[in-house]
Amino acid sequence: MVQDIYILEEYNDLKNKLITLFSNEDNEYQFIDFKPDDLDTILLDIPTMIIIDEDYVKEKTFDICTRIRENEDNSITPIVLVSSIWDLNHSVEALSKSIQYYINKPIDDRYLFYIVKNMIELISLNRRISPLTGLPGNVQIQTEMKRRLLKKEVFAILYFDLDNFKAYNDVYGFSNGDEIIKFTAKIICKTIHNLQESDSFIGHVGGDDFVAIVSRTDYDSLCQDIILEFDSQVLNYYTSEDIERGYVEVANRRGIIEQFPIVSISISVVEVDKERYQNTLEIGEVSAQIKHQAKSIMGSTYIINKRKF
């Protein structure tokens, strides 16, 4: 996945330097210059990183950083400030404005290279880290969807949801429920990573809900592989008695015993193209409809909403 790094400077010295430094990185990095008046436009693209030459914007520096931070989609976009001001108090003030890194001029090429490269790698790492599953949450999911829509990419969003999971928690407890959630994440990640698609994205909405974003693949086979592995392995989280019966028994609020089947997985797939969907809300509305259909079918299943041109 190409990393879009936007640079705010008077001339293109910094941009050209970075292009040279990253010339051997297999086109993973794209350096784009912009001017202060372009800020609102470039924020729509949700940059991977923003580098600002303070000598160019001068007293507007912190105002620009504040505008970036106040933009909902760029609240976590890292900002690197390059400056000729060698003053500790000024550096500390800059960092207090949520600027991730402060670099003094003159800039050593090697130092600049590793600051940018390591920060991008850290961003990538943080996107994969969450307390339970190691996957990014809602903010990153929405950002990734918006980024692909803005770039007019053709892709599909897969929504995963577990059926009868609450009943499982009621019988086996939340700790065991967490194990099923981690197990589900592992299967989704393994199957999608096996596609060898470098631009695949997997997120954990929360609870037993997951999202994956993939491009141009056999979605039927992908869903079938996930369901096959899930159904065969989820039994490891049940007692032999419940497996033999095929259900668990849970008392409802009135004390009446109800039977709930073994946990299954429902997958809703929305194929997205630039002609049909304009924003994430439209995608969410369609996905909710498909999810309702999928969950109305007993057992693990999937439904694909095909693109309509």
Backbone torsions as a table, in degrees:
resi	resn	phi	psi	omega
1	MET	NA	129.0	-177.9
2	VAL	-71.3	134.8	178.4
3	GLN	-96.2	115.0	180.0
4	ASP	-88.7	112.3	-178.9
5	ILE	-112.9	116.3	-176.9
6	TYR	-96.8	138.8	-174.7
7	ILE	-124.8	125.4	178.2
8	LEU	-104.3	107.7	-179.1
9	GLU	-154.6	163.6	-176.6
10	GLU	-73.6	-47.7	176.4
11	TYR	-109.1	-170.1	-178.4
12	ASN	-107.3	24.6	-177.2
13	ASP	-59.8	-49.2	-178.4
14	LEU	-67.3	-42.4	177.9
15	LYS	-59.7	-48.6	-178.8
16	ASN	-64.0	-36.7	178.1
17	LYS	-62.7	-44.4	-178.6
18	LEU	-67.6	-38.4	177.5
19	ILE	-59.7	-41.7	178.4
20	THR	-67.2	-45.2	-177.6
21	LEU	-63.2	-33.8	-175.9
22	PHE	-103.7	19.9	-177.2
23	SER	-65.7	-20.4	-178.8
24	ASN	-103.7	18.7	-176.1
25	GLU	-100.9	27.2	174.2
26	ASP	56.0	38.6	175.0
27	ASN	58.5	27.0	178.4
28	GLU	-75.7	-19.8	-174.0
29	TYR	-118.4	134.3	176.6
30	GLN	-122.6	121.9	-176.8
31	PHE	-104.6	123.6	-173.0
32	ILE	-127.1	127.0	179.2
33	ASP	-88.2	152.0	176.0
34	PHE	-150.9	165.7	179.9
35	LYS	-113.9	162.2	-177.1
36	PRO	-51.8	-37.9	-179.4
37	ASP	-68.5	-15.4	-179.0
38	ASP	-91.0	-0.3	-170.7
39	LEU	-55.7	-49.1	-177.8
40	ASP	-59.9	-35.6	180.0
41	THR	-69.7	-45.4	-177.2
42	ILE	-71.0	-27.0	177.4
43	LEU	-65.8	-27.2	176.9
44	LEU	-65.0	-26.2	-179.7
45	ASP	-81.6	-8.6	179.8
46	ILE	52.0	73.2	-177.2
47	PRO	-59.8	153.0	172.7
48	THR	-70.4	-35.5	-179.8
49	MET	-156.8	151.9	175.1
50	ILE	-124.9	128.2	178.1
51	ILE	-113.3	128.8	-176.5
52	ILE	-120.5	129.7	173.6
53	ASP	-90.2	106.5	-175.7
54	GLU	-65.0	-27.9	180.0
55	ASP	-62.9	-24.1	-179.0
56	TYR	-84.4	-48.0	-174.7
57	VAL	-89.6	-17.8	175.3
58	LYS	51.2	-119.0	-172.6
59	GLU	-67.9	-11.7	179.4
60	LYS	-84.8	-4.0	-173.7
61	THR	-52.1	-56.9	-174.4
62	PHE	-69.8	-30.1	176.1
63	ASP	-64.6	-41.3	179.0
64	ILE	-64.6	-43.3	179.4
65	CYS	-63.2	-38.6	178.7
66	THR	-64.4	-41.3	178.3
67	ARG	-62.5	-38.7	178.5
68	ILE	-64.5	-46.2	-177.2
69	ARG	-67.7	-30.9	-178.2
70	GLU	-79.3	-11.8	176.7
71	ASN	-78.3	120.6	-173.0
72	GLU	-54.7	-41.7	-176.5
73	ASP	-75.7	-15.5	-177.8
74	ASN	-117.6	22.8	-179.0
75	SER	-65.2	-21.2	179.7
76	ILE	-115.5	9.5	178.0
77	THR	-71.1	121.6	-178.3
78	PRO	-69.0	141.7	178.9
79	ILE	-118.2	129.1	175.3
80	VAL	-112.2	127.9	-179.6
81	LEU	-108.6	124.3	176.8
82	VAL	-106.5	129.0	-173.5
83	SER	-150.6	152.7	175.1
84	SER	-95.7	3.4	-179.9
85	ILE	-83.2	109.8	178.7
86	TRP	-96.8	79.3	-179.4
87	ASP	-142.6	122.0	-175.1
88	LEU	-60.8	-43.5	-179.6
89	ASN	-61.1	-39.7	178.6
90	HIS	-66.6	-41.2	178.7
91	SER	-61.5	-44.3	179.8
92	VAL	-64.2	-41.0	178.2
93	GLU	-61.8	-40.5	178.6
94	ALA	-60.9	-45.6	179.5
95	LEU	-64.3	-30.9	179.0
96	SER	-70.3	-16.4	178.4
97	LYS	-90.2	19.5	179.4
98	SER	69.6	24.4	170.7
99	ILE	-81.0	127.3	-173.4
100	GLN	-75.0	-34.6	-176.4
101	TYR	-145.8	139.8	-179.4
102	TYR	-119.0	119.5	-177.1
103	ILE	-118.3	126.0	178.6
104	ASN	-86.6	145.1	172.2
105	LYS	-85.1	153.5	-4.2
106	PRO	-71.3	149.6	-173.3
107	ILE	-96.0	127.9	173.9
108	ASP	-77.9	131.0	-176.3
109	ASP	-57.2	-46.4	-178.0
110	ARG	-64.0	-40.6	179.7
111	TYR	-62.2	-46.6	179.3
112	LEU	-61.6	-43.6	-178.9
113	PHE	-57.5	-49.0	-175.3
114	TYR	-76.4	-26.6	173.9
115	ILE	-61.6	-49.5	-178.9
116	VAL	-67.6	-49.0	-176.7
117	LYS	-62.6	-46.4	-178.0
118	ASN	-68.2	-34.6	179.3
119	MET	-68.7	-38.8	176.9
120	ILE	-64.1	-41.3	178.3
121	GLU	-64.8	-37.3	178.2
122	LEU	-66.3	-39.8	177.2
123	ILE	-60.1	-45.9	180.0
124	SER	-61.1	-40.8	179.2
125	LEU	-65.6	-45.5	-178.4
126	ASN	-63.9	-30.7	178.7
127	ARG	-65.8	-23.2	-178.0
128	ARG	-93.9	-4.5	-172.6
129	ILE	-104.5	126.7	170.4
130	SER	-147.6	158.4	-172.7
131	PRO	-54.2	-39.7	-173.2
132	LEU	-100.4	-47.0	-171.6
133	THR	-112.0	-12.1	-176.4
134	GLY	74.3	22.8	-178.7
135	LEU	-117.2	153.0	178.2
136	PRO	-67.4	155.5	-177.5
137	GLY	-101.3	-156.5	-171.3
138	ASN	-60.4	-41.7	-177.6
139	VAL	-60.4	-48.1	-178.8
140	GLN	-68.9	-34.7	179.0
141	ILE	-62.8	-48.9	179.4
142	GLN	-62.4	-40.1	179.4
143	THR	-62.6	-43.4	-179.3
144	GLU	-65.4	-40.1	178.1
145	MET	-63.8	-46.0	-179.5
146	LYS	-63.6	-40.5	-179.5
147	ARG	-60.0	-44.2	-178.1
148	ARG	-71.0	-36.1	176.8
149	LEU	-64.5	-43.5	-180.0
150	LEU	-63.9	-33.0	178.5
151	LYS	-84.8	0.6	177.9
152	LYS	57.3	40.5	177.8
153	GLU	-80.4	156.2	173.0
154	VAL	-101.4	122.8	-175.9
155	PHE	-155.4	178.7	177.1
156	ALA	-132.1	144.5	176.3
157	ILE	-111.4	125.1	178.7
158	LEU	-105.9	125.2	177.5
159	TYR	-106.8	127.2	-178.5
160	PHE	-112.9	136.6	-178.7
161	ASP	-146.6	136.0	-180.0
162	LEU	-90.1	137.8	178.3
163	ASP	-97.8	141.2	178.9
164	ASN	65.2	23.2	-177.4
165	PHE	-72.4	-36.1	179.5
166	LYS	-61.6	-41.3	179.3
167	ALA	-63.2	-38.3	177.2
168	TYR	-61.1	-46.3	179.3
169	ASN	-59.8	-39.8	-179.3
170	ASP	-62.9	-34.0	-176.7
171	VAL	-89.2	-44.3	-171.4
172	TYR	-101.7	-12.3	178.7
173	GLY	93.7	159.5	-175.2
174	PHE	-67.5	-31.6	179.5
175	SER	-62.3	-45.2	176.9
176	ASN	-68.2	-33.5	175.8
177	GLY	-61.7	-40.5	177.2
178	ASP	-61.4	-35.2	179.1
179	GLU	-65.0	-37.3	177.7
180	ILE	-67.4	-38.8	178.1
181	ILE	-62.4	-44.4	178.7
182	LYS	-65.4	-38.0	178.5
183	PHE	-64.1	-41.4	178.0
184	THR	-62.8	-45.2	178.7
185	ALA	-59.5	-41.1	-178.3
186	LYS	-62.8	-42.7	-179.4
187	ILE	-66.5	-45.0	179.6
188	ILE	-60.3	-47.9	-178.3
189	CYS	-62.7	-46.4	-177.7
190	LYS	-62.1	-44.9	-177.0
191	THR	-66.9	-43.6	-178.3
192	ILE	-72.4	-37.8	178.2
193	HIS	-66.4	-27.2	177.4
194	ASN	-67.8	-14.8	177.5
195	LEU	-69.6	-19.4	-178.2
196	GLN	60.7	32.7	174.2
197	GLU	-93.8	116.4	-174.2
198	SER	-69.8	-18.5	-176.0
199	ASP	-102.1	14.2	178.3
200	SER	-69.7	147.8	-178.8
201	PHE	-135.5	135.6	179.7
202	ILE	-129.2	131.0	-178.7
203	GLY	-132.7	158.4	178.6
204	HIS	-113.8	105.2	-179.0
205	VAL	-62.6	-37.6	-177.6
206	GLY	140.3	154.8	-179.5
207	GLY	58.1	-126.8	-178.8
208	ASP	-105.1	23.0	-179.5
209	ASP	-107.6	130.6	178.8
210	PHE	-129.7	159.7	177.0
211	VAL	-135.5	142.4	172.7
212	ALA	-133.3	143.0	177.3
213	ILE	-121.4	120.8	-177.3
214	VAL	-134.8	163.6	-177.2
215	SER	-123.8	132.3	167.6
216	ARG	43.5	72.6	176.9
217	THR	-143.4	178.0	177.7
218	ASP	-83.0	94.1	-174.9
219	TYR	-66.8	-31.9	177.3
220	ASP	-61.2	-51.2	-179.6
221	SER	-62.5	-39.4	179.6
222	LEU	-60.7	-48.0	-179.8
223	CYS	-65.2	-40.8	-179.7
224	GLN	-63.3	-40.8	179.7
225	ASP	-64.1	-42.3	-180.0
226	ILE	-65.1	-44.6	-179.3
227	ILE	-64.6	-43.8	-178.9
228	LEU	-59.0	-46.3	-178.4
229	GLU	-71.6	-38.4	179.7
230	PHE	-62.5	-50.1	-176.5
231	ASP	-63.2	-33.1	-178.2
232	SER	-78.2	-30.2	-174.9
233	GLN	-98.0	-21.3	-177.8
234	VAL	-64.1	-23.2	179.6
235	LEU	-64.2	-22.0	178.6
236	ASN	-63.7	-14.9	-177.0
237	TYR	-101.1	12.5	178.8
238	TYR	-120.9	158.1	172.7
239	THR	-75.6	159.3	-179.4
240	SER	-62.3	-32.2	-179.9
241	GLU	-65.2	-45.2	-178.8
242	ASP	-69.5	-33.9	177.8
243	ILE	-64.8	-42.3	-179.2
244	GLU	-65.0	-39.7	179.1
245	ARG	-74.5	-32.7	-178.5
246	GLY	85.8	11.5	-179.9
247	TYR	-162.8	166.6	173.2
248	VAL	-116.4	156.9	-179.8
249	GLU	-109.8	129.8	-177.8
250	VAL	-134.1	134.4	176.9
251	ALA	-81.4	129.9	177.5
252	ASN	-82.0	-172.9	-174.6
253	ARG	-64.5	-21.7	178.6
254	ARG	-94.5	5.3	178.2
255	GLY	83.6	6.2	-179.6
256	ILE	-87.2	130.7	-179.0
257	ILE	-74.4	128.0	177.4
258	GLU	-118.7	154.0	179.9
259	GLN	-107.5	131.7	179.7
260	PHE	-124.8	131.2	-179.3
261	PRO	-64.1	168.4	174.8
262	ILE	-57.0	143.9	179.7
263	VAL	-55.5	133.1	177.2
264	SER	-126.9	174.7	-177.6
265	ILE	-123.7	134.2	176.3
266	SER	-110.9	134.1	-178.7
267	ILE	-122.3	125.1	177.0
268	SER	-112.8	125.8	-176.5
269	VAL	-115.7	125.8	177.1
270	VAL	-116.0	115.7	176.1
271	GLU	-84.7	126.5	-172.6
272	VAL	-111.4	136.1	171.3
273	ASP	-140.5	160.5	-171.9
274	LYS	-65.6	-21.3	-177.1
275	GLU	-80.2	-27.4	-172.8
276	ARG	-99.1	-41.3	-174.3
277	TYR	-112.1	132.1	180.0
278	GLN	-104.6	-23.0	-177.9
279	ASN	-153.6	172.7	-176.6
280	THR	-70.6	-25.4	178.8
281	LEU	-64.3	-41.7	178.6
282	GLU	-63.2	-40.6	177.8
283	ILE	-63.8	-42.4	-179.6
284	GLY	-61.7	-38.4	179.6
285	GLU	-64.8	-44.5	179.4
286	VAL	-67.0	-42.1	-179.1
287	SER	-63.1	-36.0	179.2
288	ALA	-64.1	-38.8	178.4
289	GLN	-65.5	-44.7	-179.7
290	ILE	-66.8	-39.6	179.5
291	LYS	-60.2	-41.3	178.9
292	HIS	-62.3	-40.6	178.5
293	GLN	-64.9	-45.0	-177.3
294	ALA	-63.2	-41.6	-176.6
295	LYS	-74.3	-14.3	177.5
296	SER	-80.2	-9.2	179.5
297	ILE	-96.8	130.5	-179.0
298	MET	-67.0	136.5	177.4
299	GLY	83.3	179.7	-179.1
300	SER	-70.0	136.3	-176.9
301	THR	-157.4	170.2	174.6
302	TYR	-145.3	150.5	177.0
303	ILE	-134.0	133.8	179.9
304	ILE	-112.3	126.3	174.4
305	ASN	-92.6	105.3	-173.8
306	LYS	-73.0	153.8	174.5
307	ARG	-64.9	144.7	176.1
308	LYS	-126.6	112.5	-175.2
309	PHE	-91.5	NA	NA
